[in-house]
Amino acid sequence: MTVVGANHSPVALRSTRDSSPVSWPDHILAWRDKLLASQRFQRWAAGFPLTRKIAENRAKTLFDLCAGFVYSQVLLACVQLGLFDILAERPHTAVELSSRLALPSAAVTRLMMAAVALQLVEHRSGGRFGLGIHGAALRGNPAIADMIAHHVMLYDDLRDPVALLRGRSPATALAAYWPYARSAQPDALGDDAVAAYSTLMSSSQELIAQDVLDAWPLSRHRCLLDVGGGEGAFLIAAAARAADLHLMLYDLPAVAARAQARFAAAGLAHRASVASGDFLQSPLPRGADIVTLVRVLHDHDDNSALALLRNIRAALPSDGVLLIAEPMPGTAATDAIGDAYFGFYLLAMGSGRTRRAGEIAQLLRASGFDGGCQIATRRPLFAGAVIARPVD
């Protein structure tokens, strides 16, 4: 079978010189494109009662695409200033915020009005400001704030997206932040090289761990091996769900050492065992009847992903299962975060790509598994899930 190449789109693009016949849906879409590009039609649609609201929403969506970077910087400023924590104490006036944030009153007003427009903040009585619906939700998920602060590097790496696409961009900050992505010997990395990204991954794991555990209950299993398990955040969450489940973690030596310490601090040293090495080359520990890959496969190009899956297949018994959980485009709800956000994030990182369930199925079949079965998660925006079983 043919597996999609790491640096190629899963859908072949037709050359402009291709003489293949154009289908009638293509003719209709070409007519639509010409119509929507017409300024005369845009003015008419904006004034006609039956299309006015549609035209207004389309215009807003297009402008949001143009202004998205500014919106993200407003959010970043709020996070860096600790604004949401301050407003969670109680609503504040602009004068009070000026003192708390060490900003001129005019700057506070400008920031507050921008944050109100983005529903991060909202007006309260007495000229005060309180948390908006997005600000309140964000404060309940500290991992999101950590990711927002982390995005400073991503924004810098994307300052010239065309150069990045052409491979002419200088060394990216994300490639340095995730050193294993390009390291010839990732298992030789020390604690100083893995500390920052391990901490971030541990924090952000809380976003999806409970969703994954809801999607596939672990009470039916006796031993779980989490490959690329970082500091053990997913296994700690799993331990709370299944009291009799034995826990195994495999990651790079420096990362595994951090996991060992965290298991001990959580009182799980008697239930958790840790092994380390390069999971693309070294044999994985045996004994687990379920292996998990939580936000790991999409970090790797196809050849490396195949090597990893084959390594897992060798470690699993014939009645074992593999659970893959990560962002998976393929629906209207997941395409933007999967293909746009993670597509360019992984490009800047220097390794990997997101895959639809069908593409994951191709890799699974090529590595000794069945094609897998996609299972529903509570928030597929953050992570989809696939369960696969070994085949002879």
GIRA-V979693 format. One record per residue. N is the residue number from 0. RES is the residue in one letter. D_CENTER is the distance of its C-alpha to the mean C-alpha in whole Angstrom. Layout:
N;RES;D_CENTER + N;RES;D_CENTER
This chain:
0;M;29 + 1;T;27 + 2;V;23 + 3;V;21 + 4;G;21 + 5;A;18 + 6;N;20 + 7;H;21 + 8;S;19 + 9;P;20 + 10;V;22 + 11;A;25 + 12;L;26 + 13;R;30 + 14;S;32 + 15;T;34 + 16;R;37 + 17;D;36 + 18;S;39 + 19;S;38 + 20;P;39 + 21;V;37 + 22;S;36 + 23;W;37 + 24;P;34 + 25;D;33 + 26;H;36 + 27;I;35 + 28;L;32 + 29;A;34 + 30;W;36 + 31;R;33 + 32;D;32 + 33;K;35 + 34;L;36 + 35;L;33 + 36;A;34 + 37;S;37 + 38;Q;38 + 39;R;41 + 40;F;39 + 41;Q;36 + 42;R;39 + 43;W;40 + 44;A;37 + 45;A;37 + 46;G;40 + 47;F;41 + 48;P;40 + 49;L;39 + 50;T;36 + 51;R;36 + 52;K;33 + 53;I;31 + 54;A;32 + 55;E;31 + 56;N;27 + 57;R;27 + 58;A;28 + 59;K;26 + 60;T;23 + 61;L;24 + 62;F;24 + 63;D;21 + 64;L;20 + 65;C;22 + 66;A;22 + 67;G;18 + 68;F;18 + 69;V;21 + 70;Y;19 + 71;S;16 + 72;Q;19 + 73;V;21 + 74;L;18 + 75;L;18 + 76;A;22 + 77;C;22 + 78;V;19 + 79;Q;21 + 80;L;24 + 81;G;23 + 82;L;25 + 83;F;23 + 84;D;25 + 85;I;28 + 86;L;28 + 87;A;27 + 88;E;30 + 89;R;32 + 90;P;32 + 91;H;34 + 92;T;36 + 93;A;35 + 94;V;38 + 95;E;36 + 96;L;33 + 97;S;35 + 98;S;36 + 99;R;33 + 100;L;31 + 101;A;33 + 102;L;33 + 103;P;36 + 104;S;37 + 105;A;36 + 106;A;33 + 107;V;32 + 108;T;33 + 109;R;31 + 110;L;28 + 111;M;28 + 112;M;29 + 113;A;26 + 114;A;24 + 115;V;26 + 116;A;26 + 117;L;22 + 118;Q;23 + 119;L;22 + 120;V;25 + 121;E;28 + 122;H;32 + 123;R;34 + 124;S;38 + 125;G;40 + 126;G;38 + 127;R;35 + 128;F;31 + 129;G;29 + 130;L;25 + 131;G;24 + 132;I;22 + 133;H;19 + 134;G;20 + 135;A;21 + 136;A;18 + 137;L;16 + 138;R;19 + 139;G;18 + 140;N;15 + 141;P;15 + 142;A;12 + 143;I;11 + 144;A;14 + 145;D;13 + 146;M;10 + 147;I;12 + 148;A;15 + 149;H;13 + 150;H;12 + 151;V;16 + 152;M;15 + 153;L;13 + 154;Y;16 + 155;D;18 + 156;D;17 + 157;L;17 + 158;R;20 + 159;D;22 + 160;P;19 + 161;V;22 + 162;A;23 + 163;L;20 + 164;L;20 + 165;R;23 + 166;G;23 + 167;R;25 + 168;S;23 + 169;P;24 + 170;A;22 + 171;T;19 + 172;A;18 + 173;L;14 + 174;A;16 + 175;A;18 + 176;Y;16 + 177;W;14 + 178;P;18 + 179;Y;18 + 180;A;16 + 181;R;19 + 182;S;22 + 183;A;25 + 184;Q;25 + 185;P;22 + 186;D;24 + 187;A;26 + 188;L;24 + 189;G;25 + 190;D;24 + 191;D;24 + 192;A;21 + 193;V;19 + 194;A;19 + 195;A;17 + 196;Y;14 + 197;S;15 + 198;T;16 + 199;L;12 + 200;M;10 + 201;S;13 + 202;S;13 + 203;S;9 + 204;Q;10 + 205;E;12 + 206;L;10 + 207;I;10 + 208;A;13 + 209;Q;15 + 210;D;14 + 211;V;14 + 212;L;17 + 213;D;19 + 214;A;18 + 215;W;20 + 216;P;23 + 217;L;23 + 218;S;27 + 219;R;28 + 220;H;27 + 221;R;29 + 222;C;27 + 223;L;23 + 224;L;22 + 225;D;18 + 226;V;18 + 227;G;16 + 228;G;16 + 229;G;16 + 230;E;18 + 231;G;18 + 232;A;16 + 233;F;15 + 234;L;19 + 235;I;20 + 236;A;19 + 237;A;20 + 238;A;24 + 239;A;24 + 240;R;24 + 241;A;26 + 242;A;29 + 243;D;31 + 244;L;27 + 245;H;28 + 246;L;25 + 247;M;24 + 248;L;21 + 249;Y;21 + 250;D;20 + 251;L;21 + 252;P;24 + 253;A;23 + 254;V;20 + 255;A;22 + 256;A;25 + 257;R;23 + 258;A;22 + 259;Q;25 + 260;A;26 + 261;R;24 + 262;F;25 + 263;A;28 + 264;A;28 + 265;A;26 + 266;G;29 + 267;L;28 + 268;A;30 + 269;H;32 + 270;R;29 + 271;A;27 + 272;S;27 + 273;V;25 + 274;A;26 + 275;S;25 + 276;G;25 + 277;D;23 + 278;F;21 + 279;L;22 + 280;Q;25 + 281;S;27 + 282;P;28 + 283;L;26 + 284;P;28 + 285;R;29 + 286;G;30 + 287;A;27 + 288;D;27 + 289;I;23 + 290;V;20 + 291;T;17 + 292;L;14 + 293;V;11 + 294;R;8 + 295;V;11 + 296;L;12 + 297;H;9 + 298;D;10 + 299;H;14 + 300;D;16 + 301;D;18 + 302;N;21 + 303;S;19 + 304;A;17 + 305;L;21 + 306;A;22 + 307;L;20 + 308;L;20 + 309;R;24 + 310;N;24 + 311;I;23 + 312;R;25 + 313;A;28 + 314;A;27 + 315;L;27 + 316;P;30 + 317;S;31 + 318;D;30 + 319;G;27 + 320;V;24 + 321;L;20 + 322;L;17 + 323;I;14 + 324;A;11 + 325;E;7 + 326;P;6 + 327;M;9 + 328;P;11 + 329;G;15 + 330;T;15 + 331;A;16 + 332;A;14 + 333;T;10 + 334;D;12 + 335;A;11 + 336;I;7 + 337;G;7 + 338;D;10 + 339;A;11 + 340;Y;8 + 341;F;6 + 342;G;10 + 343;F;11 + 344;Y;9 + 345;L;10 + 346;L;13 + 347;A;14 + 348;M;13 + 349;G;15 + 350;S;14 + 351;G;12 + 352;R;11 + 353;T;9 + 354;R;12 + 355;R;14 + 356;A;16 + 357;G;19 + 358;E;18 + 359;I;16 + 360;A;20 + 361;Q;22 + 362;L;20 + 363;L;21 + 364;R;25 + 365;A;25 + 366;S;25 + 367;G;27 + 368;F;25 + 369;D;26 + 370;G;23 + 371;G;21 + 372;C;21 + 373;Q;18 + 374;I;18 + 375;A;17 + 376;T;15 + 377;R;15 + 378;R;12 + 379;P;11 + 380;L;9 + 381;F;6 + 382;A;7 + 383;G;11 + 384;A;13 + 385;V;16 + 386;I;19 + 387;A;21 + 388;R;25 + 389;P;27 + 390;V;30 + 391;D;33
